[in-house]
């Protein structure tokens, strides 16, 4: 982590929604999702929040040796957004506690606020993390 990784970092990211990011595209295997409205899926909204936080962090860590993983999210999805709308996601780093990071997050679709809340991330050493996951994966074969 660099010395610049301090509370107050802000980042804004714009993303235009597509049909592939709507509820029917969330799990193509699920007939229930296929029958749902064609609006921006909560699962993809969470991913967009994570992406924005990653972009905010990368200049302040030793990317790609250091990376961040999401560990907690507390948001509400308060407005539906059909495909074609540009969503603006804004994040602000409000707490750095060792490798634990806390962000205030929000997103707006140009008409409505669609989410607001808190997201926590954790800085990892990618090589160590991958080794731990390799070891965990060994349990699949036993």
C-alpha positions in Angstrom: 0.0 0.0 0.0 1.2 3.5 -0.8 1.2 6.4 1.6 -1.5 8.0 -0.6 -4.0 5.4 0.6 -5.8 7.6 3.0 -9.5 8.6 3.7 -10.9 11.1 1.4 -10.1 9.4 -1.9 -13.0 9.9 -4.2 -13.7 8.4 -7.6 -16.6 8.6 -10.1 -17.3 6.1 -12.9 -19.9 6.1 -15.7 -21.4 2.9 -17.2 -24.2 2.6 -19.7 -26.5 -0.3 -18.9 -27.1 -3.0 -21.5 -29.6 -5.9 -21.7 -26.8 -8.2 -20.7 -26.7 -6.5 -17.3 -30.4 -6.8 -16.7 -32.1 -9.3 -14.4 -32.8 -11.9 -17.1 -29.0 -12.0 -17.8 -28.0 -12.5 -14.2 -28.1 -16.3 -14.2 -28.9 -17.6 -17.7 -29.6 -21.0 -16.1 -32.4 -19.7 -14.0 -35.9 -19.7 -15.6 -37.1 -17.4 -12.8 -34.6 -14.7 -13.8 -35.6 -15.0 -17.4 -39.2 -14.1 -16.5 -38.2 -11.0 -14.5 -38.3 -7.4 -15.7 -35.6 -6.2 -18.1 -33.9 -3.7 -15.6 -30.4 -3.3 -14.2 -29.9 -6.3 -11.8 -28.9 -5.8 -8.2 -26.1 -8.3 -8.6 -24.6 -6.3 -11.5 -25.1 -3.1 -9.5 -23.0 -4.6 -6.7 -20.3 -5.5 -9.3 -20.4 -1.9 -10.6 -19.8 -0.6 -7.1 -16.9 -3.0 -6.6 -15.4 -2.0 -10.0 -15.6 1.7 -9.1 -13.8 1.1 -5.8 -11.1 -1.0 -7.5 -10.5 1.9 -9.9 -10.3 4.3 -7.0 -7.8 2.1 -5.1 -5.4 1.0 -7.8 -3.3 4.1 -8.0 -2.8 3.9 -4.2 -1.7 0.3 -4.0 1.0 -1.8 -5.6 -1.2 -3.1 -8.4 -1.3 -5.9 -9.6 0.8 -7.4 -6.8 -1.6 -5.9 -4.3 -5.3 -6.1 -5.0 -8.5 -5.7 -3.1 -11.5 -8.0 -2.5 -15.0 -7.1 -1.4 -15.8 -8.3 2.2 -19.1 -6.5 3.0 -21.7 -4.5 1.2 -24.7 -2.7 2.7 -26.7 -1.0 0.1 -30.4 -0.8 -1.0 -31.5 -0.9 -4.6 -34.1 1.9 -4.5 -34.9 2.6 -8.2 -35.2 0.4 -11.3 -33.1 1.3 -14.4 -33.9 0.0 -17.9 -31.1 -0.7 -20.4 -29.6 2.3 -22.2 -29.3 4.6 -19.2 -25.9 5.9 -18.1 -25.2 5.1 -14.4 -22.8 7.3 -12.5 -21.3 5.5 -9.5 -19.5 7.6 -6.9 -17.3 6.2 -4.1 -15.4 7.9 -1.2 -12.9 6.1 1.0 -13.9 7.0 4.5 -11.8 4.6 6.6 -8.5 2.8 6.4 -7.9 0.3 9.2 -4.7 -1.6 8.2 -5.8 -3.5 5.1 -9.5 -3.0 5.7 -11.1 -0.2 3.7 -14.6 1.3 4.1 -16.2 3.3 1.3 -19.4 5.4 1.1 -21.0 4.5 -2.2 -23.9 5.8 -4.4 -25.1 5.5 -7.9 -27.5 7.6 -10.0 -29.1 6.8 -13.4 -29.6 10.4 -14.5 -33.2 10.3 -13.3 -33.1 8.6 -9.9 -30.7 7.7 -7.1 -30.5 3.9 -7.5 -28.3 3.1 -4.5 -26.5 4.5 -1.5 -24.6 2.7 1.2 -21.3 1.3 2.5 -18.9 -1.1 0.9 -15.9 -2.7 2.6 -12.8 -4.1 0.9 -9.6 -5.8 2.0 -6.2 -5.4 0.5 -4.6 -8.7 -0.4 -1.3 -10.0 -1.7 -2.4 -11.6 -4.9 0.2 -14.4 -4.9 -0.5 -15.4 -1.3 -4.2 -15.2 -1.9 -3.9 -17.4 -5.0 -1.9 -20.0 -3.1 -4.5 -20.1 -0.4 -7.2 -20.6 -2.9 -5.2 -23.4 -4.7 -4.9 -25.2 -1.4 -8.6 -24.8 -0.7 -9.4 -26.1 -4.2 -7.5 -29.3 -3.4 -10.5 -30.2 -1.2 -12.7 -30.5 -4.3 -10.9 -33.6 -5.4 -10.9 -35.4 -2.0 
